[in-house]
Amino acid sequence: MERKTNGLRHAFCTYHFAAHANENLTAQQAGNSPAMIHSHYKGLATKAEAVKWFAVMPAKSAKNVIPLPALTRKQAQ
């Protein structure tokens, strides 16, 4: 499968707009204008498809993953 330039950004805009039907909200999240969102992403996906897209989660971590302790901001400096 080929990687599309800005594919995840386009997918987010498509499915966010489908899920919320609000070009102002999607434009705010994407850093774009409502007119651009409306003209490029309207009708590309259904709300049901958006729900499925946002429900994708990674598989549980493998047994060979070692959790690292969290550092405070002061410790990180």
All heavy atoms as a GROMACS GRO file, in nm:
protein
  595
    1MET      N    1   0.085  -0.117   0.000
    1MET     CA    2   0.000   0.000   0.000
    1MET      C    3   0.090   0.124   0.000
    1MET      O    4   0.181   0.134   0.081
    1MET     CB    5  -0.089  -0.002   0.126
    1MET     CG    6  -0.178   0.117   0.135
    1MET     SD    7  -0.282   0.119   0.282
    1MET     CE    8  -0.392  -0.013   0.250
    2GLU      N    9   0.063   0.215  -0.089
    2GLU     CA   10   0.142   0.338  -0.095
    2GLU      C   11   0.097   0.437   0.009
    2GLU      O   12  -0.021   0.447   0.040
    2GLU     CB   13   0.129   0.403  -0.234
    2GLU     CG   14   0.230   0.353  -0.333
    2GLU     CD   15   0.225   0.434  -0.461
    2GLU    OE1   16   0.233   0.558  -0.455
    2GLU    OE2   17   0.211   0.370  -0.566
    3ARG      N   18   0.191   0.511   0.060
    3ARG     CA   19   0.163   0.616   0.158
    3ARG      C   20   0.125   0.742   0.083
    3ARG      O   21   0.196   0.785  -0.007
    3ARG     CB   22   0.287   0.641   0.244
    3ARG     CG   23   0.270   0.746   0.350
    3ARG     CD   24   0.403   0.758   0.424
    3ARG     NE   25   0.428   0.888   0.477
    3ARG     CZ   26   0.464   0.997   0.409
    3ARG    NH1   27   0.478   0.991   0.280
    3ARG    NH2   28   0.486   1.111   0.469
    4LYS      N   29   0.014   0.803   0.120
    4LYS     CA   30  -0.030   0.927   0.057
    4LYS      C   31   0.022   1.044   0.140
    4LYS      O   32   0.011   1.044   0.263
    4LYS     CB   33  -0.182   0.931   0.050
    4LYS     CG   34  -0.235   1.054  -0.018
    4LYS     CD   35  -0.386   1.052  -0.030
    4LYS     CE   36  -0.432   1.178  -0.097
    4LYS     NZ   37  -0.576   1.181  -0.116
    5THR      N   38   0.079   1.144   0.074
    5THR     CA   39   0.127   1.262   0.145
    5THR      C   40   0.011   1.326   0.221
    5THR      O   41  -0.096   1.348   0.164
    5THR     CB   42   0.186   1.364   0.045
    5THR    OG1   43   0.291   1.300  -0.027
    5THR    CG2   44   0.242   1.486   0.118
    6ASN      N   45   0.032   1.351   0.349
    6ASN     CA   46  -0.070   1.408   0.439
    6ASN      C   47  -0.194   1.319   0.450
    6ASN      O   48  -0.303   1.367   0.480
    6ASN     CB   49  -0.111   1.549   0.394
    6ASN     CG   50  -0.002   1.649   0.420
    6ASN    OD1   51   0.065   1.646   0.523
    6ASN    ND2   52   0.018   1.740   0.327
    7GLY      N   53  -0.177   1.190   0.428
    7GLY     CA   54  -0.289   1.097   0.431
    7GLY      C   55  -0.362   1.094   0.565
    7GLY      O   56  -0.485   1.094   0.568
    8LEU      N   57  -0.287   1.093   0.674
    8LEU     CA   58  -0.353   1.091   0.805
    8LEU      C   59  -0.426   1.222   0.833
    8LEU      O   60  -0.533   1.223   0.894
    8LEU     CB   61  -0.252   1.061   0.916
    8LEU     CG   62  -0.204   0.916   0.921
    8LEU    CD1   63  -0.097   0.900   1.029
    8LEU    CD2   64  -0.320   0.822   0.946
    9ARG      N   65  -0.369   1.332   0.789
    9ARG     CA   66  -0.436   1.462   0.806
    9ARG      C   67  -0.568   1.465   0.728
    9ARG      O   68  -0.670   1.506   0.779
    9ARG     CB   69  -0.344   1.575   0.760
    9ARG     CG   70  -0.408   1.712   0.767
    9ARG     CD   71  -0.311   1.819   0.714
    9ARG     NE   72  -0.374   1.946   0.701
    9ARG     CZ   73  -0.401   2.030   0.801
    9ARG    NH1   74  -0.368   1.996   0.924
    9ARG    NH2   75  -0.460   2.144   0.779
   10HIS      N   76  -0.563   1.418   0.603
   10HIS     CA   77  -0.684   1.415   0.522
   10HIS      C   78  -0.788   1.320   0.581
   10HIS      O   79  -0.908   1.351   0.583
   10HIS     CB   80  -0.653   1.376   0.378
   10HIS     CG   81  -0.576   1.478   0.303
   10HIS    ND1   82  -0.622   1.607   0.282
   10HIS    CD2   83  -0.456   1.474   0.242
   10HIS    CE1   84  -0.534   1.676   0.213
   10HIS    NE2   85  -0.430   1.597   0.188
   11ALA      N   86  -0.742   1.205   0.630
   11ALA     CA   87  -0.834   1.110   0.692
   11ALA      C   88  -0.897   1.171   0.817
   11ALA      O   89  -1.018   1.161   0.837
   11ALA     CB   90  -0.761   0.981   0.727
   12PHE      N   91  -0.815   1.236   0.900
   12PHE     CA   92  -0.870   1.299   1.020
   12PHE      C   93  -0.977   1.400   0.983
   12PHE      O   94  -1.087   1.399   1.041
   12PHE     CB   95  -0.761   1.367   1.103
   12PHE     CG   96  -0.818   1.448   1.216
   12PHE    CD1   97  -0.855   1.386   1.334
   12PHE    CD2   98  -0.839   1.584   1.202
   12PHE    CE1   99  -0.911   1.459   1.438
   12PHE    CE2  100  -0.895   1.659   1.305
   12PHE     CZ  101  -0.932   1.595   1.424
   13CYS      N  102  -0.948   1.487   0.888
   13CYS     CA  103  -1.044   1.590   0.848
   13CYS      C  104  -1.172   1.527   0.792
   13CYS      O  105  -1.283   1.570   0.825
   13CYS     CB  106  -0.984   1.684   0.745
   13CYS     SG  107  -0.853   1.789   0.812
   14THR      N  108  -1.156   1.426   0.710
   14THR     CA  109  -1.272   1.357   0.651
   14THR      C  110  -1.361   1.297   0.758
   14THR      O  111  -1.482   1.321   0.761
   14THR     CB  112  -1.225   1.246   0.555
   14THR    OG1  113  -1.150   1.305   0.449
   14THR    CG2  114  -1.342   1.167   0.499
   15TYR      N  115  -1.301   1.221   0.848
   15TYR     CA  116  -1.381   1.150   0.948
   15TYR      C  117  -1.427   1.241   1.062
   15TYR      O  118  -1.536   1.221   1.117
   15TYR     CB  119  -1.305   1.028   1.000
   15TYR     CG  120  -1.288   0.924   0.892
   15TYR    CD1  121  -1.163   0.886   0.846
   15TYR    CD2  122  -1.399   0.864   0.833
   15TYR    CE1  123  -1.149   0.792   0.746
   15TYR    CE2  124  -1.386   0.770   0.732
   15TYR     CZ  125  -1.261   0.734   0.690
   15TYR     OH  126  -1.248   0.642   0.589
   16HIS      N  127  -1.350   1.340   1.097
   16HIS     CA  128  -1.393   1.434   1.201
   16HIS      C  129  -1.514   1.512   1.153
   16HIS      O  130  -1.612   1.529   1.226
   16HIS     CB  131  -1.279   1.530   1.238
   16HIS     CG  132  -1.307   1.613   1.358
   16HIS    ND1  133  -1.373   1.732   1.352
   16HIS    CD2  134  -1.277   1.592   1.488
   16HIS    CE1  135  -1.384   1.783   1.473
   16HIS    NE2  136  -1.326   1.699   1.558
   17PHE      N  137  -1.509   1.559   1.028
   17PHE     CA  138  -1.623   1.632   0.972
   17PHE      C  139  -1.746   1.541   0.962
   17PHE      O  140  -1.857   1.582   0.995
   17PHE     CB  141  -1.586   1.691   0.836
   17PHE     CG  142  -1.692   1.780   0.777
   17PHE    CD1  143  -1.754   1.878   0.853
   17PHE    CD2  144  -1.728   1.768   0.645
   17PHE    CE1  145  -1.851   1.962   0.798
   17PHE    CE2  146  -1.825   1.850   0.590
   17PHE     CZ  147  -1.887   1.947   0.667
   18ALA      N  148  -1.726   1.416   0.921
   18ALA     CA  149  -1.838   1.321   0.912
   18ALA      C  150  -1.896   1.293   1.049
   18ALA      O  151  -2.018   1.282   1.065
   18ALA     CB  152  -1.792   1.192   0.847
   19ALA      N  153  -1.812   1.283   1.151
   19ALA     CA  154  -1.858   1.251   1.286
   19ALA      C  155  -1.934   1.367   1.350
   19ALA      O  156  -2.032   1.347   1.421
   19ALA     CB  157  -1.741   1.211   1.374
   20HIS      N  158  -1.888   1.489   1.324
   20HIS     CA  159  -1.943   1.605   1.395
   20HIS      C  160  -2.032   1.694   1.310
   20HIS      O  161  -2.105   1.777   1.365
   20HIS     CB  162  -1.829   1.687   1.456
   20HIS     CG  163  -1.748   1.609   1.553
   20HIS    ND1  164  -1.790   1.578   1.680
   20HIS    CD2  165  -1.626   1.551   1.540
   20HIS    CE1  166  -1.699   1.507   1.741
   20HIS    NE2  167  -1.597   1.489   1.658
   21ALA      N  168  -2.024   1.681   1.177
   21ALA     CA  169  -2.102   1.764   1.084
   21ALA      C  170  -2.089   1.912   1.119
   21ALA      O  171  -2.187   1.987   1.117
   21ALA     CB  172  -2.249   1.720   1.084
   22ASN      N  173  -1.968   1.953   1.151
   22ASN     CA  174  -1.944   2.091   1.193
   22ASN      C  175  -1.810   2.136   1.133
   22ASN      O  176  -1.704   2.108   1.187
   22ASN     CB  177  -1.942   2.098   1.346
   22ASN     CG  178  -1.926   2.239   1.399
   22ASN    OD1  179  -1.871   2.327   1.332
   22ASN    ND2  180  -1.972   2.259   1.520
   23GLU      N  181  -1.818   2.208   1.020
   23GLU     CA  182  -1.694   2.250   0.954
   23GLU      C  183  -1.613   2.348   1.038
   23GLU      O  184  -1.491   2.355   1.027
   23GLU     CB  185  -1.719   2.305   0.814
   23GLU     CG  186  -1.807   2.425   0.809
   23GLU     CD  187  -1.950   2.392   0.771
   23GLU    OE1  188  -1.991   2.276   0.778
   23GLU    OE2  189  -2.022   2.486   0.736
   24ASN      N  190  -1.680   2.425   1.125
   24ASN     CA  191  -1.607   2.518   1.212
   24ASN      C  192  -1.520   2.443   1.312
   24ASN      O  193  -1.404   2.479   1.334
   24ASN     CB  194  -1.704   2.611   1.284
   24ASN     CG  195  -1.774   2.705   1.190
   24ASN    OD1  196  -1.712   2.769   1.107
   24ASN    ND2  197  -1.906   2.712   1.201
   25LEU      N  198  -1.576   2.340   1.373
   25LEU     CA  199  -1.501   2.260   1.470
   25LEU      C  200  -1.385   2.187   1.402
   25LEU      O  201  -1.272   2.189   1.452
   25LEU     CB  202  -1.594   2.160   1.539
   25LEU     CG  203  -1.531   2.068   1.642
   25LEU    CD1  204  -1.472   2.147   1.757
   25LEU    CD2  205  -1.634   1.968   1.693
   26THR      N  206  -1.412   2.125   1.289
   26THR     CA  207  -1.307   2.053   1.217
   26THR      C  208  -1.198   2.149   1.170
   26THR      O  209  -1.079   2.119   1.181
   26THR     CB  210  -1.366   1.975   1.098
   26THR    OG1  211  -1.465   1.885   1.147
   26THR    CG2  212  -1.258   1.896   1.026
   27ALA      N  213  -1.237   2.266   1.122
   27ALA     CA  214  -1.139   2.366   1.077
   27ALA      C  215  -1.051   2.410   1.193
   27ALA      O  216  -0.930   2.427   1.178
   27ALA     CB  217  -1.211   2.486   1.017
   28GLN      N  218  -1.111   2.428   1.309
   28GLN     CA  219  -1.032   2.467   1.427
   28GLN      C  220  -0.931   2.359   1.463
   28GLN      O  221  -0.815   2.388   1.490
   28GLN     CB  222  -1.125   2.494   1.545
   28GLN     CG  223  -1.052   2.538   1.670
   28GLN     CD  224  -1.146   2.553   1.788
   28GLN    OE1  225  -1.255   2.496   1.791
   28GLN    NE2  226  -1.106   2.630   1.886
   29GLN      N  227  -0.974   2.234   1.461
   29GLN     CA  228  -0.885   2.122   1.494
   29GLN      C  229  -0.773   2.106   1.391
   29GLN      O  230  -0.660   2.073   1.425
   29GLN     CB  231  -0.964   1.992   1.502
   29GLN     CG  232  -1.061   1.985   1.617
   29GLN     CD  233  -0.992   1.977   1.751
   29GLN    OE1  234  -0.898   1.901   1.769
   29GLN    NE2  235  -1.039   2.054   1.846
   30ALA      N  236  -0.805   2.132   1.265
   30ALA     CA  237  -0.709   2.111   1.156
   30ALA      C  238  -0.626   2.235   1.124
   30ALA      O  239  -0.530   2.227   1.048
   30ALA     CB  240  -0.782   2.067   1.030
   31GLY      N  241  -0.662   2.349   1.181
   31GLY     CA  242  -0.590   2.472   1.150
   31GLY      C  243  -0.616   2.517   1.008
   31GLY      O  244  -0.524   2.556   0.936
   32ASN      N  245  -0.741   2.510   0.968
   32ASN     CA  246  -0.778   2.545   0.832
   32ASN      C  247  -0.905   2.629   0.836
   32ASN      O  248  -0.961   2.653   0.943
   32ASN     CB  249  -0.802   2.416   0.752
   32ASN     CG  250  -0.757   2.428   0.609
   32ASN    OD1  251  -0.767   2.535   0.550
   32ASN    ND2  252  -0.708   2.320   0.554
   33SER      N  253  -0.953   2.671   0.721
   33SER     CA  254  -1.076   2.751   0.718
   33SER      C  255  -1.198   2.661   0.705
   33SER      O  256  -1.190   2.554   0.644
   33SER     CB  257  -1.073   2.849   0.600
   33SER     OG  258  -1.090   2.780   0.479
   34PRO      N  259  -1.311   2.704   0.760
   34PRO     CA  260  -1.434   2.625   0.745
   34PRO      C  261  -1.472   2.605   0.598
   34PRO      O  262  -1.518   2.497   0.561
   34PRO     CB  263  -1.539   2.709   0.818
   34PRO     CG  264  -1.461   2.787   0.918
   34PRO     CD  265  -1.330   2.817   0.851
   35ALA      N  266  -1.448   2.705   0.514
   35ALA     CA  267  -1.481   2.691   0.372
   35ALA      C  268  -1.398   2.581   0.307
   35ALA      O  269  -1.449   2.503   0.225
   35ALA     CB  270  -1.459   2.824   0.300
   36MET      N  271  -1.270   2.571   0.343
   36MET     CA  272  -1.183   2.468   0.289
   36MET      C  273  -1.229   2.329   0.335
   36MET      O  274  -1.235   2.236   0.254
   36MET     CB  275  -1.039   2.492   0.334
   36MET     CG  276  -0.939   2.394   0.278
   36MET     SD  277  -0.911   2.411   0.103
   36MET     CE  278  -0.812   2.558   0.100
   37ILE      N  279  -1.263   2.317   0.460
   37ILE     CA  280  -1.312   2.189   0.513
   37ILE      C  281  -1.439   2.149   0.440
   37ILE      O  282  -1.453   2.035   0.394
   37ILE     CB  283  -1.335   2.198   0.666
   37ILE    CG1  284  -1.206   2.226   0.742
   37ILE    CG2  285  -1.404   2.071   0.718
   37ILE    CD1  286  -1.098   2.121   0.729
   38HIS      N  287  -1.533   2.242   0.430
   38HIS     CA  288  -1.661   2.214   0.366
   38HIS      C  289  -1.642   2.172   0.220
   38HIS      O  290  -1.701   2.073   0.176
   38HIS     CB  291  -1.752   2.338   0.375
   38HIS     CG  292  -1.891   2.313   0.330
   38HIS    ND1  293  -1.985   2.256   0.413
   38HIS    CD2  294  -1.952   2.335   0.212
   38HIS    CE1  295  -2.098   2.246   0.347
   38HIS    NE2  296  -2.082   2.293   0.224
   39SER      N  297  -1.557   2.243   0.147
   39SER     CA  298  -1.542   2.214   0.004
   39SER      C  299  -1.462   2.087  -0.024
   39SER      O  300  -1.485   2.021  -0.125
   39SER     CB  301  -1.481   2.333  -0.069
   39SER     OG  302  -1.347   2.353  -0.030
   40HIS      N  303  -1.369   2.051   0.064
   40HIS     CA  304  -1.284   1.935   0.038
   40HIS      C  305  -1.326   1.806   0.107
   40HIS      O  306  -1.285   1.697   0.063
   40HIS     CB  307  -1.138   1.966   0.076
   40HIS     CG  308  -1.071   2.056  -0.021
   40HIS    ND1  309  -1.049   2.189   0.004
   40HIS    CD2  310  -1.022   2.032  -0.145
   40HIS    CE1  311  -0.989   2.243  -0.100
   40HIS    NE2  312  -0.972   2.151  -0.191
   41TYR      N  313  -1.401   1.815   0.216
   41TYR     CA  314  -1.427   1.695   0.295
   41TYR      C  315  -1.573   1.657   0.312
   41TYR      O  316  -1.604   1.551   0.364
   41TYR     CB  317  -1.361   1.708   0.434
   41TYR     CG  318  -1.212   1.727   0.424
   41TYR    CD1  319  -1.154   1.851   0.447
   41TYR    CD2  320  -1.129   1.622   0.388
   41TYR    CE1  321  -1.016   1.868   0.436
   41TYR    CE2  322  -0.992   1.639   0.376
   41TYR     CZ  323  -0.937   1.762   0.400
   41TYR     OH  324  -0.801   1.779   0.389
   42LYS      N  325  -1.665   1.741   0.268
   42LYS     CA  326  -1.807   1.712   0.284
   42LYS      C  327  -1.848   1.592   0.199
   42LYS      O  328  -1.814   1.583   0.081
   42LYS     CB  329  -1.892   1.832   0.244
   42LYS     CG  330  -2.040   1.808   0.267
   42LYS     CD  331  -2.123   1.928   0.232
   42LYS     CE  332  -2.269   1.895   0.262
   42LYS     NZ  333  -2.357   2.004   0.226
   43GLY      N  334  -1.917   1.498   0.262
   43GLY     CA  335  -1.972   1.385   0.190
   43GLY      C  336  -1.876   1.273   0.155
   43GLY      O  337  -1.913   1.180   0.083
   44LEU      N  338  -1.753   1.278   0.206
   44LEU     CA  339  -1.657   1.172   0.174
   44LEU      C  340  -1.672   1.049   0.263
   44LEU      O  341  -1.622   0.942   0.228
   44LEU     CB  342  -1.514   1.226   0.184
   44LEU     CG  343  -1.478   1.337   0.086
   44LEU    CD1  344  -1.331   1.378   0.107
   44LEU    CD2  345  -1.501   1.294  -0.057
   45ALA      N  346  -1.736   1.065   0.377
   45ALA     CA  347  -1.753   0.952   0.468
   45ALA      C  348  -1.884   0.968   0.543
   45ALA      O  349  -1.937   1.078   0.556
   45ALA     CB  350  -1.637   0.945   0.569
   46THR      N  351  -1.933   0.857   0.594
   46THR     CA  352  -2.056   0.859   0.674
   46THR      C  353  -2.018   0.870   0.823
   46THR      O  354  -1.903   0.844   0.861
   46THR     CB  355  -2.138   0.732   0.654
   46THR    OG1  356  -2.063   0.620   0.704
   46THR    CG2  357  -2.173   0.711   0.507
   47LYS      N  358  -2.117   0.901   0.903
   47LYS     CA  359  -2.093   0.908   1.047
   47LYS      C  360  -2.052   0.770   1.101
   47LYS      O  361  -1.964   0.758   1.185
   47LYS     CB  362  -2.216   0.960   1.121
   47LYS     CG  363  -2.192   0.982   1.267
   47LYS     CD  364  -2.304   1.057   1.334
   47LYS     CE  365  -2.264   1.085   1.477
   47LYS     NZ  366  -2.345   1.187   1.539
   48ALA      N  367  -2.115   0.664   1.049
   48ALA     CA  368  -2.082   0.528   1.093
   48ALA      C  369  -1.936   0.494   1.060
   48ALA      O  370  -1.866   0.432   1.141
   48ALA     CB  371  -2.175   0.427   1.028
   49GLU      N  372  -1.890   0.535   0.942
   49GLU     CA  373  -1.749   0.512   0.906
   49GLU      C  374  -1.656   0.591   0.997
   49GLU      O  375  -1.549   0.544   1.035
   49GLU     CB  376  -1.726   0.552   0.760
   49GLU     CG  377  -1.792   0.459   0.661
   49GLU     CD  378  -1.790   0.513   0.519
   49GLU    OE1  379  -1.788   0.637   0.498
   49GLU    OE2  380  -1.793   0.429   0.426
   50ALA      N  381  -1.697   0.712   1.034
   50ALA     CA  382  -1.615   0.794   1.123
   50ALA      C  383  -1.604   0.731   1.261
   50ALA      O  384  -1.496   0.729   1.320
   50ALA     CB  385  -1.675   0.934   1.134
   51VAL      N  386  -1.714   0.677   1.310
   51VAL     CA  387  -1.711   0.610   1.441
   51VAL      C  388  -1.613   0.493   1.438
   51VAL      O  389  -1.533   0.476   1.530
   51VAL     CB  390  -1.854   0.564   1.481
   51VAL    CG1  391  -1.850   0.471   1.601
   51VAL    CG2  392  -1.942   0.685   1.510
   52LYS      N  393  -1.616   0.415   1.331
   52LYS     CA  394  -1.523   0.302   1.318
   52LYS      C  395  -1.378   0.351   1.310
   52LYS      O  396  -1.289   0.293   1.370
   52LYS     CB  397  -1.555   0.221   1.193
   52LYS     CG  398  -1.676   0.133   1.204
   52LYS     CD  399  -1.696   0.055   1.075
   52LYS     CE  400  -1.820  -0.029   1.077
   52LYS     NZ  401  -1.839  -0.102   0.951
   53TRP      N  402  -1.354   0.458   1.234
   53TRP     CA  403  -1.217   0.508   1.215
   53TRP      C  404  -1.158   0.556   1.348
   53TRP      O  405  -1.044   0.526   1.380
   53TRP     CB  406  -1.216   0.620   1.112
   53TRP     CG  407  -1.080   0.655   1.063
   53TRP    CD1  408  -1.008   0.592   0.966
   53TRP    CD2  409  -0.996   0.762   1.109
   53TRP    NE1  410  -0.886   0.653   0.949
   53TRP    CE2  411  -0.875   0.758   1.035
   53TRP    CE3  412  -1.011   0.862   1.206
   53TRP    CZ2  413  -0.772   0.847   1.054
   53TRP    CZ3  414  -0.908   0.952   1.224
   53TRP    CH2  415  -0.790   0.944   1.149
   54PHE      N  416  -1.238   0.629   1.426
   54PHE     CA  417  -1.187   0.680   1.554
   54PHE      C  418  -1.180   0.572   1.662
   54PHE      O  419  -1.118   0.594   1.765
   54PHE     CB  420  -1.270   0.800   1.602
   54PHE     CG  421  -1.234   0.927   1.531
   54PHE    CD1  422  -1.321   0.985   1.440
   54PHE    CD2  423  -1.113   0.989   1.555
   54PHE    CE1  424  -1.286   1.103   1.374
   54PHE    CE2  425  -1.078   1.108   1.491
   54PHE     CZ  426  -1.166   1.164   1.400
   55ALA      N  427  -1.241   0.457   1.639
   55ALA     CA  428  -1.238   0.348   1.737
   55ALA      C  429  -1.115   0.258   1.720
   55ALA      O  430  -1.092   0.170   1.803
   55ALA     CB  431  -1.365   0.264   1.725
   56VAL      N  432  -1.035   0.278   1.618
   56VAL     CA  433  -0.916   0.194   1.595
   56VAL      C  434  -0.817   0.216   1.709
   56VAL      O  435  -0.783   0.329   1.743
   56VAL     CB  436  -0.851   0.227   1.459
   56VAL    CG1  437  -0.717   0.156   1.444
   56VAL    CG2  438  -0.944   0.191   1.346
   57MET      N  439  -0.776   0.107   1.767
   57MET     CA  440  -0.679   0.112   1.877
   57MET      C  441  -0.569   0.011   1.848
   57MET      O  442  -0.593  -0.092   1.786
   57MET     CB  443  -0.747   0.074   2.010
   57MET     CG  444  -0.857   0.168   2.052
   57MET     SD  445  -0.798   0.331   2.097
   57MET     CE  446  -0.722   0.297   2.251
   58PRO      N  447  -0.448   0.039   1.896
   58PRO     CA  448  -0.341  -0.059   1.876
   58PRO      C  449  -0.366  -0.184   1.960
   58PRO      O  450  -0.438  -0.181   2.060
   58PRO     CB  451  -0.216   0.016   1.925
   58PRO     CG  452  -0.267   0.121   2.016
   58PRO     CD  453  -0.404   0.158   1.968
   59ALA      N  454  -0.306  -0.291   1.916
   59ALA     CA  455  -0.315  -0.415   1.992
   59ALA      C  456  -0.247  -0.394   2.128
   59ALA      O  457  -0.163  -0.305   2.144
   59ALA     CB  458  -0.247  -0.528   1.916
   60LYS      N  459  -0.281  -0.479   2.223
   60LYS     CA  460  -0.216  -0.469   2.354
   60LYS      C  461  -0.066  -0.487   2.336
   60LYS      O  462  -0.021  -0.558   2.246
   60LYS     CB  463  -0.271  -0.574   2.449
   60LYS     CG  464  -0.413  -0.545   2.490
   60LYS     CD  465  -0.457  -0.638   2.599
   60LYS     CE  466  -0.596  -0.598   2.643
   60LYS     NZ  467  -0.640  -0.670   2.760
   61SER      N  468   0.010  -0.423   2.421
   61SER     CA  469   0.156  -0.428   2.407
   61SER      C  470   0.208  -0.571   2.423
   61SER      O  471   0.153  -0.652   2.495
   61SER     CB  472   0.221  -0.336   2.510
   61SER     OG  473   0.191  -0.380   2.641
   62ALA      N  474   0.315  -0.595   2.353
   62ALA     CA  475   0.380  -0.725   2.359
   62ALA      C  476   0.446  -0.744   2.495
   62ALA      O  477   0.471  -0.648   2.568
   62ALA     CB  478   0.483  -0.736   2.247
   63LYS      N  479   0.478  -0.866   2.527
   63LYS     CA  480   0.541  -0.895   2.657
   63LYS      C  481   0.684  -0.844   2.664
   63LYS      O  482   0.739  -0.832   2.772
   63LYS     CB  483   0.536  -1.044   2.684
   63LYS     CG  484   0.395  -1.095   2.707
   63LYS     CD  485   0.394  -1.242   2.737
   63LYS     CE  486   0.250  -1.287   2.758
   63LYS     NZ  487   0.240  -1.425   2.795
   64ASN      N  488   0.742  -0.810   2.550
   64ASN     CA  489   0.881  -0.765   2.552
   64ASN      C  490   0.892  -0.612   2.564
   64ASN      O  491   0.999  -0.557   2.549
   64ASN     CB  492   0.956  -0.814   2.428
   64ASN     CG  493   0.899  -0.755   2.301
   64ASN    OD1  494   0.792  -0.698   2.300
   64ASN    ND2  495   0.972  -0.771   2.192
   65VAL      N  496   0.782  -0.545   2.593
   65VAL     CA  497   0.784  -0.400   2.610
   65VAL      C  498   0.813  -0.370   2.757
   65VAL      O  499   0.748  -0.422   2.847
   65VAL     CB  500   0.650  -0.336   2.568
   65VAL    CG1  501   0.649  -0.188   2.599
   65VAL    CG2  502   0.626  -0.360   2.421
   66ILE      N  503   0.913  -0.288   2.780
   66ILE     CA  504   0.951  -0.252   2.917
   66ILE      C  505   0.901  -0.111   2.946
   66ILE      O  506   0.944  -0.016   2.880
   66ILE     CB  507   1.104  -0.258   2.935
   66ILE    CG1  508   1.153  -0.399   2.904
   66ILE    CG2  509   1.144  -0.215   3.075
   66ILE    CD1  510   1.304  -0.409   2.891
   67PRO      N  511   0.811  -0.093   3.042
   67PRO     CA  512   0.762   0.041   3.072
   67PRO      C  513   0.873   0.125   3.136
   67PRO      O  514   0.950   0.075   3.220
   67PRO     CB  515   0.647   0.018   3.168
   67PRO     CG  516   0.668  -0.118   3.224
   67PRO     CD  517   0.749  -0.194   3.123
   68LEU      N  518   0.884   0.248   3.095
   68LEU     CA  519   0.984   0.339   3.151
   68LEU      C  520   0.918   0.429   3.254
   68LEU      O  521   0.804   0.472   3.235
   68LEU     CB  522   1.046   0.424   3.040
   68LEU     CG  523   1.119   0.345   2.932
   68LEU    CD1  524   1.166   0.439   2.821
   68LEU    CD2  525   1.237   0.272   2.990
   69PRO      N  526   0.988   0.459   3.362
   69PRO     CA  527   0.928   0.546   3.463
   69PRO      C  528   0.912   0.688   3.408
   69PRO      O  529   0.994   0.736   3.330
   69PRO     CB  530   1.028   0.543   3.578
   69PRO     CG  531   1.158   0.504   3.515
   69PRO     CD  532   1.122   0.417   3.397
   70ALA      N  533   0.805   0.753   3.448
   70ALA     CA  534   0.782   0.891   3.405
   70ALA      C  535   0.874   0.984   3.483
   70ALA      O  536   0.903   0.962   3.601
   70ALA     CB  537   0.637   0.928   3.431
   71LEU      N  538   0.924   1.085   3.415
   71LEU     CA  539   1.009   1.184   3.479
   71LEU      C  540   0.930   1.312   3.505
   71LEU      O  541   0.842   1.347   3.427
   71LEU     CB  542   1.128   1.219   3.389
   71LEU     CG  543   1.227   1.109   3.356
   71LEU    CD1  544   1.333   1.161   3.261
   71LEU    CD2  545   1.291   1.056   3.482
   72THR      N  546   0.966   1.379   3.612
   72THR     CA  547   0.906   1.510   3.634
   72THR      C  548   0.975   1.607   3.539
   72THR      O  549   1.082   1.579   3.483
   72THR     CB  550   0.927   1.558   3.779
   72THR    OG1  551   1.066   1.576   3.802
   72THR    CG2  552   0.870   1.460   3.878
   73ARG      N  553   0.917   1.722   3.521
   73ARG     CA  554   0.977   1.823   3.434
   73ARG      C  555   1.115   1.861   3.483
   73ARG      O  556   1.209   1.880   3.405
   73ARG     CB  557   0.886   1.944   3.431
   73ARG     CG  558   0.896   2.025   3.306
   73ARG     CD  559   0.794   2.134   3.308
   73ARG     NE  560   0.679   2.088   3.234
   73ARG     CZ  561   0.600   2.165   3.166
   73ARG    NH1  562   0.620   2.294   3.164
   73ARG    NH2  563   0.498   2.118   3.100
   74LYS      N  564   1.131   1.869   3.614
   74LYS     CA  565   1.260   1.907   3.672
   74LYS      C  566   1.364   1.799   3.645
   74LYS      O  567   1.479   1.828   3.612
   74LYS     CB  568   1.244   1.931   3.822
   74LYS     CG  569   1.364   1.991   3.888
   74LYS     CD  570   1.336   2.025   4.032
   74LYS     CE  571   1.457   2.093   4.094
   74LYS     NZ  572   1.433   2.136   4.231
   75GLN      N  573   1.326   1.672   3.657
   75GLN     CA  574   1.419   1.562   3.631
   75GLN      C  575   1.461   1.556   3.484
   75GLN      O  576   1.573   1.519   3.453
   75GLN     CB  577   1.355   1.428   3.669
   75GLN     CG  578   1.336   1.407   3.817
   75GLN     CD  579   1.255   1.284   3.845
   75GLN    OE1  580   1.159   1.254   3.775
   75GLN    NE2  581   1.292   1.211   3.950
   76ALA      N  582   1.372   1.593   3.396
   76ALA     CA  583   1.400   1.588   3.252
   76ALA      C  584   1.498   1.695   3.208
   76ALA      O  585   1.561   1.682   3.105
   76ALA     CB  586   1.270   1.600   3.174
   77GLN      N  587   1.512   1.800   3.286
   77GLN     CA  588   1.602   1.910   3.247
   77GLN      C  589   1.741   1.880   3.282
   77GLN      O  590   1.826   1.848   3.310
   77GLN     CB  591   1.562   2.041   3.315
   77GLN     CG  592   1.429   2.089   3.264
   77GLN     CD  593   1.382   2.212   3.339
   77GLN    OE1  594   1.436   2.252   3.440
   77GLN    NE2  595   1.278   2.273   3.287
   0.00000   0.00000   0.00000
